[in-house]
């Protein structure tokens, strides 16, 4: 459990400069906001930046961070409650928690193998459970629709929501991707060592001789340089993939709610079921990509025929 708490602290401690609204532009947490200027469009969707709600002691607190804390604390309390009185025959919350953890363990063991899953399961399981429930909590009515705003001809428009979907904030998705990259380097060095790490990237594979061997050295060195660029871009691809899907989904639900005046509560209902599926798929995709990246750098070369018979 301490690993989940440590990850939560790391996730909330990482922010992208300029990705949040400045304190002077956001309304005070306990006060009414200033009237919106004419530059704000009434039909604007979900803002791309998280809104800063308060700055206690210089620490910026945004609306997405509030939901992050709610989800993290809720998961910790749920896990502690489910495992407080362990029974030999699980029932209730313990039964559900054990089923979820064992299913994830068996699934990951089939992907990355039993040896590697022992070292990395805590991260992959935590990241999957957190992303899944964060995505689903973001669909609860009130997230993005409670806050400060102004009256319009079509009703009340929220300018500064009190809550925002966790993964609809690029700060959070980028933080999770950066934490994974640090863990990825640590696991790789722990599994294959510094020399093995370099060999996985640059060393030629297969048995060759003569001029062909020299050619393969050049080819694999160039391939290793491209792999380094790919590794550096992994945080960008991981973070934008999750952020883009969740942000687009929340904007779609808001658009559906405004499409037919008077029936804003009815039209988005089918799309809520779609977003429940999207939330599950995105959590699974993030976990699988990080697991496969880890497997590719930590796997050992299979023994050749001569070594296999010896």
Buried (B, 14 or more C-beta within 10 A) or exposed (E): EEEBEEBBEBBBEBBBEEBBBEEEEBBEEEEEBEEBEEEBEEEEBBBEBBBBBBEEEEEBBBBBBBBBBBBBEEBBEBBEEBBEEEEEEBEEBBEEBBEBBEEBBEBBBEBBEEEBBEBBBBBBBBBBBBBBBBBBBBBEEEBBBEBBBBEEEEEEBBBBBBBBBBBBBBBBBBBBBBBBBEBBEEBBBEBBEEEBBEBBBBBBEEEEEEEEEEEBBEEBEEBBEEBEEEBEEBBEEBBBBBBBBBBBBBBBBBBBBBEEEEEBEEBBEEBEEEBEEBBBEBBBBBBBBBBEBBBEBBBEEEEEEEEEEE
